[in-house]
Amino acid sequence: MRPSVRLIISAALLVGALLAIQLRSPGEAIQVRKPFSTFPQVLDTWKRQEDSVLEPEVVGMLKLSDYLLRRYVDSAGHSTGLYIGYWQSQRKGSDIHSPRNCLPGGGWDPVEVSRLTIPLAQPPGVIIVNRYLIQKDNQMQVVIYWFQAQGTAVAGELDAKIEMVRSAILKNRTDGALVRISSPVYGTVQETTARLVQFVRALYPILGEYLPE
């Protein structure tokens, strides 16, 4: 079977499964989690600098159940932005919005897009994430993001949907999250990317307390 045909069939099956999930009873198995208001203010060498609040209409449009929008700064004064959006349910129109679609809308143009494998000191051992180098005027940033699907880091939007459908069928859960880390380019792009990788390594072990597994 040709790849294009296989992709069309996979997409059609996914759409059918999503429609079936939307039509099911909205009652779900809700998991206990800590609110982001208790999220650590220190992550390894990074300390909280400030929190930001989204406008109520933005929260309503995104249908967020909880979120964290915070800026950390390391010992060298380098700023790192952290955004975690959590959806308790993705039924009835609630859906995770990918940075892949949002960044161009904010005036940022992708310069370089790639996948990045990050080794961890604990299970699952490694995660694969998206890495974007973006530019607006003379400003450049490195952005790392992934979807957190009940304890599993997923890079691709389609793969995240498939994980959500599988969980809805097997566990009656559609909760999920988006994790995004960003930083202006300090020094070189490679040096900035390496700093963000270290931030991810400090962040990932505590995600399970705030994003149900």
C-alpha positions, 0 to 999 in steps of 0.5 A, a space after each residue: 500500500 502506498 504511503 499516501 493511501 495509508 496516511 489517508 486511511 489512518 486519518 479517516 480512522 482517526 476522525 471516525 474515532 474522534 467522532 465516536 469519542 465526542 458522542 460518548 458520555 462526557 463523564 470521565 475518570 478524573 485524576 488527582 493532580 497538583 494545581 500549577 499554583 504550587 509549581 516549584 519556583 526553583 528548578 535546578 539553577 533556574 529561579 522564578 522571575 515572574 508569572 504571567 496571566 492570560 486574558 480570560 477570553 484567551 483562557 475561554 477560547 483555548 478551553 484550558 483547565 489549568 495553565 502555567 505561564 512563567 519566566 525563570 532566570 538562571 545564575 547567568 541571568 539567562 531568561 527561560 519561558 515555561 508554558 504548560 497548558 492542561 486540558 482535563 478533557 478534550 471532548 466537546 471542542 476542547 483541543 490542544 492548540 499546537 505552537 506550530 499553528 500559534 507561532 506564525 500568528 504571533 509574527 514569528 517565522 520559523 527559521 529551522 524546524 527539527 526533532 530533538 532527542 533528550 536523554 533523561 536520568 530516569 524513566 523513560 530514559 529519553 524523550 523526543 521533542 520538537 525544536 524550533 528556531 524562530 525569528 521576528 525582526 532582529 530577534 531570535 528564539 529557540 522553542 522546544 515543545 511536546 505534548 504530554 499524553 498521560 505520562 508519555 512525551 509525544 512530539 507529533 500532533 497526529 501521534 498525540 491525537 492517537 494517544 488520546 483516542 487510545 486512552 479514551 477507549 481503554 481508560 475513559 480519559 482524554 486529559 492531556 497537556 502541552 509543554 513549551 520552553 523558550 529562550 532568546 538566543 544567548 551566545 549561539 543557537 547551539 548553546 541556547 539549545 543546550 541550556 533548554 535541554 538542561 532545563 527540560 531535564 530538570 523539569 521533566 521528573 516533576 511533571 507527573 505531579 501536575 500532569 496525571 499519568 
